[in-house]
């Protein structure tokens, strides 16, 4: 067997070993995560845990807008 044939044979063995080694991981990653929990969360789950301020929808101060815009 010449060097070229040896290299080809070795590369086939390496690919097969690597494929077998990673096959379990690849199968796990190939499937999307599915949640069996179809129950809706109750409305008002966090009622009373926080208060939305009256000015929640008002425009942001100029210094905060400038920071977002990179000025």
PyMOL Python script that loads the backbone (N, CA, C, O; Angstrom):
from pymol import cmd

cmd.read_pdbstr("""\
ATOM      1  N   UNK A   1       0.863  -1.182   0.000  1.00  0.00           N
ATOM      2  CA  UNK A   1       0.000   0.000   0.000  1.00  0.00           C
ATOM      3  C   UNK A   1       0.902   1.236   0.000  1.00  0.00           C
ATOM      4  O   UNK A   1       1.808   1.345   0.826  1.00  0.00           O
ATOM      5  N   UNK A   2       0.654   2.165  -0.927  1.00  0.00           N
ATOM      6  CA  UNK A   2       1.489   3.362  -0.974  1.00  0.00           C
ATOM      7  C   UNK A   2       0.957   4.434  -0.021  1.00  0.00           C
ATOM      8  O   UNK A   2      -0.099   4.267   0.590  1.00  0.00           O
ATOM      9  N   UNK A   3       1.684   5.508   0.095  1.00  0.00           N
ATOM     10  CA  UNK A   3       1.354   6.569   1.048  1.00  0.00           C
ATOM     11  C   UNK A   3      -0.013   7.177   0.774  1.00  0.00           C
ATOM     12  O   UNK A   3      -0.753   7.473   1.711  1.00  0.00           O
ATOM     13  N   UNK A   4      -0.353   7.363  -0.464  1.00  0.00           N
ATOM     14  CA  UNK A   4      -1.646   7.936  -0.824  1.00  0.00           C
ATOM     15  C   UNK A   4      -2.792   7.034  -0.379  1.00  0.00           C
ATOM     16  O   UNK A   4      -3.792   7.507   0.163  1.00  0.00           O
ATOM     17  N   UNK A   5      -2.641   5.744  -0.611  1.00  0.00           N
ATOM     18  CA  UNK A   5      -3.678   4.797  -0.195  1.00  0.00           C
ATOM     19  C   UNK A   5      -3.784   4.721   1.323  1.00  0.00           C
ATOM     20  O   UNK A   5      -4.884   4.605   1.863  1.00  0.00           O
ATOM     21  N   UNK A   6      -2.638   4.788   2.019  1.00  0.00           N
ATOM     22  CA  UNK A   6      -2.648   4.770   3.478  1.00  0.00           C
ATOM     23  C   UNK A   6      -3.355   6.004   4.034  1.00  0.00           C
ATOM     24  O   UNK A   6      -4.145   5.908   4.974  1.00  0.00           O
ATOM     25  N   UNK A   7      -3.067   7.150   3.451  1.00  0.00           N
ATOM     26  CA  UNK A   7      -3.717   8.386   3.896  1.00  0.00           C
ATOM     27  C   UNK A   7      -5.222   8.326   3.678  1.00  0.00           C
ATOM     28  O   UNK A   7      -5.997   8.741   4.539  1.00  0.00           O
ATOM     29  N   UNK A   8      -5.631   7.814   2.536  1.00  0.00           N
ATOM     30  CA  UNK A   8      -7.058   7.702   2.249  1.00  0.00           C
ATOM     31  C   UNK A   8      -7.740   6.756   3.233  1.00  0.00           C
ATOM     32  O   UNK A   8      -8.823   7.053   3.737  1.00  0.00           O
ATOM     33  N   UNK A   9      -7.103   5.617   3.504  1.00  0.00           N
ATOM     34  CA  UNK A   9      -7.671   4.652   4.445  1.00  0.00           C
ATOM     35  C   UNK A   9      -7.746   5.252   5.850  1.00  0.00           C
ATOM     36  O   UNK A   9      -8.759   5.105   6.533  1.00  0.00           O
ATOM     37  N   UNK A  10      -6.683   5.925   6.282  1.00  0.00           N
ATOM     38  CA  UNK A  10      -6.666   6.545   7.608  1.00  0.00           C
ATOM     39  C   UNK A  10      -7.731   7.630   7.727  1.00  0.00           C
ATOM     40  O   UNK A  10      -8.373   7.755   8.770  1.00  0.00           O
ATOM     41  N   UNK A  11      -7.920   8.405   6.682  1.00  0.00           N
ATOM     42  CA  UNK A  11      -8.927   9.469   6.749  1.00  0.00           C
ATOM     43  C   UNK A  11     -10.334   8.885   6.843  1.00  0.00           C
ATOM     44  O   UNK A  11     -11.191   9.447   7.526  1.00  0.00           O
ATOM     45  N   UNK A  12     -10.580   7.768   6.170  1.00  0.00           N
ATOM     46  CA  UNK A  12     -11.891   7.117   6.268  1.00  0.00           C
ATOM     47  C   UNK A  12     -12.140   6.614   7.684  1.00  0.00           C
ATOM     48  O   UNK A  12     -13.249   6.734   8.204  1.00  0.00           O
ATOM     49  N   UNK A  13     -11.107   6.052   8.306  1.00  0.00           N
ATOM     50  CA  UNK A  13     -11.234   5.554   9.679  1.00  0.00           C
ATOM     51  C   UNK A  13     -11.491   6.714  10.627  1.00  0.00           C
ATOM     52  O   UNK A  13     -12.342   6.613  11.511  1.00  0.00           O
ATOM     53  N   UNK A  14     -10.772   7.807  10.456  1.00  0.00           N
ATOM     54  CA  UNK A  14     -10.946   8.976  11.325  1.00  0.00           C
ATOM     55  C   UNK A  14     -12.356   9.538  11.197  1.00  0.00           C
ATOM     56  O   UNK A  14     -12.982   9.868  12.204  1.00  0.00           O
ATOM     57  N   UNK A  15     -12.855   9.651   9.989  1.00  0.00           N
ATOM     58  CA  UNK A  15     -14.209  10.165   9.774  1.00  0.00           C
ATOM     59  C   UNK A  15     -15.237   9.241  10.417  1.00  0.00           C
ATOM     60  O   UNK A  15     -16.194   9.715  11.028  1.00  0.00           O
ATOM     61  N   UNK A  16     -15.053   7.945  10.288  1.00  0.00           N
ATOM     62  CA  UNK A  16     -16.000   6.993  10.873  1.00  0.00           C
ATOM     63  C   UNK A  16     -15.978   7.068  12.396  1.00  0.00           C
ATOM     64  O   UNK A  16     -17.033   7.064  13.030  1.00  0.00           O
ATOM     65  N   UNK A  17     -14.794   7.135  12.986  1.00  0.00           N
ATOM     66  CA  UNK A  17     -14.688   7.229  14.445  1.00  0.00           C
ATOM     67  C   UNK A  17     -15.315   8.528  14.941  1.00  0.00           C
ATOM     68  O   UNK A  17     -16.058   8.524  15.922  1.00  0.00           O
ATOM     69  N   UNK A  18     -15.020   9.635  14.271  1.00  0.00           N
ATOM     70  CA  UNK A  18     -15.580  10.926  14.678  1.00  0.00           C
ATOM     71  C   UNK A  18     -17.095  10.933  14.532  1.00  0.00           C
ATOM     72  O   UNK A  18     -17.797  11.486  15.379  1.00  0.00           O
ATOM     73  N   UNK A  19     -17.602  10.328  13.473  1.00  0.00           N
ATOM     74  CA  UNK A  19     -19.054  10.278  13.270  1.00  0.00           C
ATOM     75  C   UNK A  19     -19.731   9.472  14.363  1.00  0.00           C
ATOM     76  O   UNK A  19     -20.770   9.876  14.884  1.00  0.00           O
ATOM     77  N   UNK A  20     -19.149   8.341  14.710  1.00  0.00           N
ATOM     78  CA  UNK A  20     -19.718   7.516  15.776  1.00  0.00           C
ATOM     79  C   UNK A  20     -19.647   8.220  17.119  1.00  0.00           C
ATOM     80  O   UNK A  20     -20.578   8.131  17.920  1.00  0.00           O
ATOM     81  N   UNK A  21     -18.551   8.916  17.366  1.00  0.00           N
ATOM     82  CA  UNK A  21     -18.362   9.596  18.647  1.00  0.00           C
ATOM     83  C   UNK A  21     -19.382  10.711  18.837  1.00  0.00           C
ATOM     84  O   UNK A  21     -19.907  10.892  19.935  1.00  0.00           O
ATOM     85  N   UNK A  22     -19.664  11.455  17.778  1.00  0.00           N
ATOM     86  CA  UNK A  22     -20.542  12.621  17.878  1.00  0.00           C
ATOM     87  C   UNK A  22     -21.993  12.341  17.498  1.00  0.00           C
ATOM     88  O   UNK A  22     -22.820  13.250  17.570  1.00  0.00           O
ATOM     89  N   UNK A  23     -22.324  11.139  17.105  1.00  0.00           N
ATOM     90  CA  UNK A  23     -23.672  10.878  16.598  1.00  0.00           C
ATOM     91  C   UNK A  23     -24.749  11.130  17.641  1.00  0.00           C
ATOM     92  O   UNK A  23     -25.804  11.669  17.310  1.00  0.00           O
ATOM     93  N   UNK A  24     -24.508  10.751  18.901  1.00  0.00           N
ATOM     94  CA  UNK A  24     -25.513  10.991  19.937  1.00  0.00           C
ATOM     95  C   UNK A  24     -25.744  12.475  20.141  1.00  0.00           C
ATOM     96  O   UNK A  24     -26.887  12.918  20.258  1.00  0.00           O
ATOM     97  N   UNK A  25     -24.681  13.236  20.183  1.00  0.00           N
ATOM     98  CA  UNK A  25     -24.804  14.682  20.389  1.00  0.00           C
ATOM     99  C   UNK A  25     -25.513  15.333  19.207  1.00  0.00           C
ATOM    100  O   UNK A  25     -26.381  16.185  19.395  1.00  0.00           O
ATOM    101  N   UNK A  26     -25.150  14.937  18.000  1.00  0.00           N
ATOM    102  CA  UNK A  26     -25.767  15.531  16.820  1.00  0.00           C
ATOM    103  C   UNK A  26     -27.254  15.204  16.754  1.00  0.00           C
ATOM    104  O   UNK A  26     -28.054  16.060  16.376  1.00  0.00           O
ATOM    105  N   UNK A  27     -27.636  13.991  17.113  1.00  0.00           N
ATOM    106  CA  UNK A  27     -29.050  13.635  17.115  1.00  0.00           C
ATOM    107  C   UNK A  27     -29.817  14.483  18.115  1.00  0.00           C
ATOM    108  O   UNK A  27     -30.937  14.913  17.838  1.00  0.00           O
ATOM    109  N   UNK A  28     -29.227  14.724  19.265  1.00  0.00           N
ATOM    110  CA  UNK A  28     -29.897  15.521  20.292  1.00  0.00           C
ATOM    111  C   UNK A  28     -30.057  16.962  19.836  1.00  0.00           C
ATOM    112  O   UNK A  28     -31.070  17.597  20.130  1.00  0.00           O
ATOM    113  N   UNK A  29     -29.070  17.484  19.122  1.00  0.00           N
ATOM    114  CA  UNK A  29     -29.142  18.865  18.673  1.00  0.00           C
ATOM    115  C   UNK A  29     -30.047  19.036  17.457  1.00  0.00           C
ATOM    116  O   UNK A  29     -30.543  20.135  17.208  1.00  0.00           O
ATOM    117  N   UNK A  30     -30.268  17.975  16.704  1.00  0.00           N
ATOM    118  CA  UNK A  30     -31.046  18.082  15.476  1.00  0.00           C
ATOM    119  C   UNK A  30     -32.542  18.191  15.742  1.00  0.00           C
ATOM    120  O   UNK A  30     -33.290  18.674  14.892  1.00  0.00           O
ATOM    121  N   UNK A  31     -32.979  17.747  16.908  1.00  0.00           N
ATOM    122  CA  UNK A  31     -34.406  17.786  17.220  1.00  0.00           C
ATOM    123  C   UNK A  31     -34.752  19.059  17.980  1.00  0.00           C
ATOM    124  O   UNK A  31     -34.034  19.432  18.908  1.00  0.00           O
ATOM    125  N   UNK A  32     -35.814  19.719  17.614  1.00  0.00           N
ATOM    126  CA  UNK A  32     -36.215  20.913  18.367  1.00  0.00           C
ATOM    127  C   UNK A  32     -36.730  20.533  19.749  1.00  0.00           C
ATOM    128  O   UNK A  32     -37.310  19.466  19.947  1.00  0.00           O
ATOM    129  N   UNK A  33     -36.505  21.422  20.683  1.00  0.00           N
ATOM    130  CA  UNK A  33     -37.015  21.194  22.034  1.00  0.00           C
ATOM    131  C   UNK A  33     -38.527  21.371  22.014  1.00  0.00           C
ATOM    132  O   UNK A  33     -39.031  22.387  21.534  1.00  0.00           O
ATOM    133  N   UNK A  34     -39.235  20.404  22.526  1.00  0.00           N
ATOM    134  CA  UNK A  34     -40.693  20.442  22.538  1.00  0.00           C
ATOM    135  C   UNK A  34     -41.158  20.431  23.981  1.00  0.00           C
ATOM    136  O   UNK A  34     -40.760  19.576  24.772  1.00  0.00           O
ATOM    137  N   UNK A  35     -41.987  21.371  24.303  1.00  0.00           N
ATOM    138  CA  UNK A  35     -42.540  21.431  25.648  1.00  0.00           C
ATOM    139  C   UNK A  35     -43.905  20.766  25.653  1.00  0.00           C
ATOM    140  O   UNK A  35     -44.749  21.054  24.804  1.00  0.00           O
ATOM    141  N   UNK A  36     -44.114  19.889  26.597  1.00  0.00           N
ATOM    142  CA  UNK A  36     -45.406  19.222  26.719  1.00  0.00           C
ATOM    143  C   UNK A  36     -46.360  20.011  27.599  1.00  0.00           C
ATOM    144  O   UNK A  36     -47.516  19.624  27.766  1.00  0.00           O
ATOM    145  N   UNK A  37     -45.890  21.103  28.157  1.00  0.00           N
ATOM    146  CA  UNK A  37     -46.713  21.916  29.045  1.00  0.00           C
ATOM    147  C   UNK A  37     -47.560  22.867  28.199  1.00  0.00           C
ATOM    148  O   UNK A  37     -47.079  23.919  27.776  1.00  0.00           O
ATOM    149  N   UNK A  38     -48.793  22.507  27.957  1.00  0.00           N
ATOM    150  CA  UNK A  38     -49.694  23.318  27.135  1.00  0.00           C
ATOM    151  C   UNK A  38     -50.592  24.211  27.988  1.00  0.00           C
ATOM    152  O   UNK A  38     -51.401  24.967  27.451  1.00  0.00           O
ATOM    153  N   UNK A  39     -50.458  24.130  29.294  1.00  0.00           N
ATOM    154  CA  UNK A  39     -51.307  24.902  30.191  1.00  0.00           C
ATOM    155  C   UNK A  39     -50.900  26.380  30.151  1.00  0.00           C
ATOM    156  O   UNK A  39     -49.716  26.705  30.242  1.00  0.00           O
ATOM    157  N   UNK A  40     -51.875  27.257  30.016  1.00  0.00           N
ATOM    158  CA  UNK A  40     -51.617  28.688  30.001  1.00  0.00           C
ATOM    159  C   UNK A  40     -51.302  29.179  31.404  1.00  0.00           C
ATOM    160  O   UNK A  40     -51.812  28.657  32.395  1.00  0.00           O
ATOM    161  N   UNK A  41     -50.459  30.184  31.464  1.00  0.00           N
ATOM    162  CA  UNK A  41     -50.160  30.783  32.754  1.00  0.00           C
ATOM    163  C   UNK A  41     -51.339  31.651  33.167  1.00  0.00           C
ATOM    164  O   UNK A  41     -51.961  32.291  32.319  1.00  0.00           O
ATOM    165  N   UNK A  42     -51.651  31.680  34.447  1.00  0.00           N
ATOM    166  CA  UNK A  42     -52.804  32.464  34.899  1.00  0.00           C
ATOM    167  C   UNK A  42     -52.577  33.962  34.735  1.00  0.00           C
ATOM    168  O   UNK A  42     -51.464  34.457  34.913  1.00  0.00           O
ATOM    169  N   UNK A  43     -53.648  34.676  34.394  1.00  0.00           N
ATOM    170  CA  UNK A  43     -53.605  36.122  34.252  1.00  0.00           C
ATOM    171  C   UNK A  43     -53.400  36.747  35.628  1.00  0.00           C
ATOM    172  O   UNK A  43     -54.000  36.313  36.611  1.00  0.00           O
ATOM    173  N   UNK A  44     -52.553  37.763  35.690  1.00  0.00           N
ATOM    174  CA  UNK A  44     -52.326  38.453  36.956  1.00  0.00           C
ATOM    175  C   UNK A  44     -51.433  37.684  37.907  1.00  0.00           C
ATOM    176  O   UNK A  44     -51.549  37.836  39.124  1.00  0.00           O
ATOM    177  N   UNK A  45     -50.556  36.872  37.380  1.00  0.00           N
ATOM    178  CA  UNK A  45     -49.694  36.041  38.206  1.00  0.00           C
ATOM    179  C   UNK A  45     -48.819  36.874  39.145  1.00  0.00           C
ATOM    180  O   UNK A  45     -48.518  36.442  40.257  1.00  0.00           O
ATOM    181  N   UNK A  46     -48.416  38.054  38.704  1.00  0.00           N
ATOM    182  CA  UNK A  46     -47.545  38.910  39.519  1.00  0.00           C
ATOM    183  C   UNK A  46     -48.296  40.126  40.057  1.00  0.00           C
ATOM    184  O   UNK A  46     -47.681  41.146  40.368  1.00  0.00           O
ATOM    185  N   UNK A  47     -49.595  40.027  40.165  1.00  0.00           N
ATOM    186  CA  UNK A  47     -50.387  41.163  40.654  1.00  0.00           C
ATOM    187  C   UNK A  47     -49.884  41.593  42.028  1.00  0.00           C
ATOM    188  O   UNK A  47     -49.719  40.775  42.932  1.00  0.00           O
ATOM    189  N   UNK A  48     -49.645  42.897  42.163  1.00  0.00           N
ATOM    190  CA  UNK A  48     -49.189  43.447  43.427  1.00  0.00           C
ATOM    191  C   UNK A  48     -47.694  43.341  43.656  1.00  0.00           C
ATOM    192  O   UNK A  48     -47.204  43.818  44.680  1.00  0.00           O
ATOM    193  N   UNK A  49     -46.956  42.737  42.746  1.00  0.00           N
ATOM    194  CA  UNK A  49     -45.507  42.576  42.908  1.00  0.00           C
ATOM    195  C   UNK A  49     -44.737  43.821  42.484  1.00  0.00           C
ATOM    196  O   UNK A  49     -43.630  44.058  42.968  1.00  0.00           O
ATOM    197  N   UNK A  50     -45.306  44.614  41.591  1.00  0.00           N
ATOM    198  CA  UNK A  50     -44.656  45.854  41.169  1.00  0.00           C
ATOM    199  C   UNK A  50     -45.722  46.840  40.733  1.00  0.00           C
ATOM    200  O   UNK A  50     -46.866  46.470  40.469  1.00  0.00           O
ATOM    201  N   UNK A  51     -45.327  48.100  40.663  1.00  0.00           N
ATOM    202  CA  UNK A  51     -46.248  49.173  40.284  1.00  0.00           C
ATOM    203  C   UNK A  51     -45.697  49.860  39.043  1.00  0.00           C
ATOM    204  O   UNK A  51     -44.526  50.238  39.005  1.00  0.00           O
ATOM    205  N   UNK A  52     -46.533  50.020  38.037  1.00  0.00           N
ATOM    206  CA  UNK A  52     -46.143  50.731  36.826  1.00  0.00           C
ATOM    207  C   UNK A  52     -46.292  52.223  37.105  1.00  0.00           C
ATOM    208  O   UNK A  52     -47.382  52.677  37.452  1.00  0.00           O
ATOM    209  N   UNK A  53     -45.207  52.995  36.958  1.00  0.00           N
ATOM    210  CA  UNK A  53     -45.296  54.428  37.250  1.00  0.00           C
ATOM    211  C   UNK A  53     -46.219  55.152  36.268  1.00  0.00           C
ATOM    212  O   UNK A  53     -46.418  54.705  35.138  1.00  0.00           O
ATOM    213  N   UNK A  54     -46.778  56.276  36.721  1.00  0.00           N
ATOM    214  CA  UNK A  54     -47.692  57.060  35.885  1.00  0.00           C
ATOM    215  C   UNK A  54     -47.009  57.572  34.620  1.00  0.00           C
ATOM    216  O   UNK A  54     -47.658  57.699  33.582  1.00  0.00           O
ATOM    217  N   UNK A  55     -45.708  57.868  34.688  1.00  0.00           N
ATOM    218  CA  UNK A  55     -44.998  58.423  33.533  1.00  0.00           C
ATOM    219  C   UNK A  55     -44.320  57.328  32.686  1.00  0.00           C
ATOM    220  O   UNK A  55     -43.360  57.612  31.970  1.00  0.00           O
ATOM    221  N   UNK A  56     -44.800  56.112  32.762  1.00  0.00           N
ATOM    222  CA  UNK A  56     -44.196  54.983  32.051  1.00  0.00           C
ATOM    223  C   UNK A  56     -44.106  55.231  30.546  1.00  0.00           C
ATOM    224  O   UNK A  56     -43.100  54.887  29.925  1.00  0.00           O
ATOM    225  N   UNK A  57     -45.140  55.820  29.954  1.00  0.00           N
ATOM    226  CA  UNK A  57     -45.181  56.044  28.506  1.00  0.00           C
ATOM    227  C   UNK A  57     -44.610  57.394  28.082  1.00  0.00           C
ATOM    228  O   UNK A  57     -44.613  57.709  26.892  1.00  0.00           O
ATOM    229  N   UNK A  58     -44.129  58.182  29.006  1.00  0.00           N
ATOM    230  CA  UNK A  58     -43.605  59.506  28.644  1.00  0.00           C
ATOM    231  C   UNK A  58     -42.244  59.355  27.959  1.00  0.00           C
ATOM    232  O   UNK A  58     -41.558  58.349  28.143  1.00  0.00           O
ATOM    233  N   UNK A  59     -41.860  60.359  27.170  1.00  0.00           N
ATOM    234  CA  UNK A  59     -40.572  60.289  26.467  1.00  0.00           C
ATOM    235  C   UNK A  59     -39.403  60.191  27.456  1.00  0.00           C
ATOM    236  O   UNK A  59     -39.475  60.690  28.579  1.00  0.00           O
ATOM    237  N   UNK A  60     -38.339  59.543  27.012  1.00  0.00           N
ATOM    238  CA  UNK A  60     -37.148  59.417  27.847  1.00  0.00           C
ATOM    239  C   UNK A  60     -36.414  60.751  27.933  1.00  0.00           C
ATOM    240  O   UNK A  60     -36.519  61.572  27.021  1.00  0.00           O
ATOM    241  N   UNK A  61     -35.677  60.978  29.011  1.00  0.00           N
ATOM    242  CA  UNK A  61     -34.868  62.193  29.119  1.00  0.00           C
ATOM    243  C   UNK A  61     -33.809  62.235  28.017  1.00  0.00           C
ATOM    244  O   UNK A  61     -33.396  61.195  27.504  1.00  0.00           O
ATOM    245  N   UNK A  62     -33.380  63.432  27.663  1.00  0.00           N
ATOM    246  CA  UNK A  62     -32.435  63.636  26.563  1.00  0.00           C
ATOM    247  C   UNK A  62     -31.120  62.886  26.780  1.00  0.00           C
ATOM    248  O   UNK A  62     -30.565  62.342  25.824  1.00  0.00           O
ATOM    249  N   UNK A  63     -30.607  62.844  28.016  1.00  0.00           N
ATOM    250  CA  UNK A  63     -29.325  62.162  28.256  1.00  0.00           C
ATOM    251  C   UNK A  63     -29.430  60.649  28.020  1.00  0.00           C
ATOM    252  O   UNK A  63     -28.459  60.024  27.595  1.00  0.00           O
ATOM    253  N   UNK A  64     -30.572  60.070  28.285  1.00  0.00           N
ATOM    254  CA  UNK A  64     -30.755  58.636  28.027  1.00  0.00           C
ATOM    255  C   UNK A  64     -30.900  58.387  26.530  1.00  0.00           C
ATOM    256  O   UNK A  64     -30.334  57.427  26.006  1.00  0.00           O
ATOM    257  N   UNK A  65     -31.653  59.240  25.837  1.00  0.00           N
ATOM    258  CA  UNK A  65     -31.770  59.108  24.382  1.00  0.00           C
ATOM    259  C   UNK A  65     -30.407  59.243  23.711  1.00  0.00           C
ATOM    260  O   UNK A  65     -30.089  58.498  22.785  1.00  0.00           O
ATOM    261  N   UNK A  66     -29.607  60.190  24.179  1.00  0.00           N
ATOM    262  CA  UNK A  66     -28.267  60.388  23.614  1.00  0.00           C
ATOM    263  C   UNK A  66     -27.400  59.150  23.822  1.00  0.00           C
ATOM    264  O   UNK A  66     -26.633  58.773  22.936  1.00  0.00           O
ATOM    265  N   UNK A  67     -27.517  58.519  24.981  1.00  0.00           N
ATOM    266  CA  UNK A  67     -26.729  57.317  25.253  1.00  0.00           C
ATOM    267  C   UNK A  67     -27.120  56.183  24.304  1.00  0.00           C
ATOM    268  O   UNK A  67     -26.255  55.442  23.837  1.00  0.00           O
ATOM    269  N   UNK A  68     -28.413  56.044  24.019  1.00  0.00           N
ATOM    270  CA  UNK A  68     -28.859  55.012  23.081  1.00  0.00           C
ATOM    271  C   UNK A  68     -28.351  55.285  21.669  1.00  0.00           C
ATOM    272  O   UNK A  68     -28.039  54.359  20.921  1.00  0.00           O
ATOM    273  N   UNK A  69     -28.273  56.557  21.317  1.00  0.00           N
ATOM    274  CA  UNK A  69     -27.852  56.940  19.971  1.00  0.00           C
ATOM    275  C   UNK A  69     -26.341  57.042  19.843  1.00  0.00           C
ATOM    276  O   UNK A  69     -25.834  57.344  18.763  1.00  0.00           O
ATOM    277  N   UNK A  70     -25.610  56.796  20.928  1.00  0.00           N
ATOM    278  CA  UNK A  70     -24.150  56.831  20.889  1.00  0.00           C
ATOM    279  C   UNK A  70     -23.574  58.225  20.839  1.00  0.00           C
ATOM    280  O   UNK A  70     -22.466  58.417  20.337  1.00  0.00           O
ATOM    281  N   UNK A  71     -24.296  59.201  21.346  1.00  0.00           N
ATOM    282  CA  UNK A  71     -23.803  60.591  21.325  1.00  0.00           C
ATOM    283  C   UNK A  71     -23.085  60.923  22.603  1.00  0.00           C
ATOM    284  O   UNK A  71     -22.602  62.044  22.766  1.00  0.00           O
TER     285      UNK A  71
END
""", "prot")
cmd.dss("prot")
cmd.show_as("cartoon", "prot")
cmd.util.cbc("prot")
cmd.orient("prot")
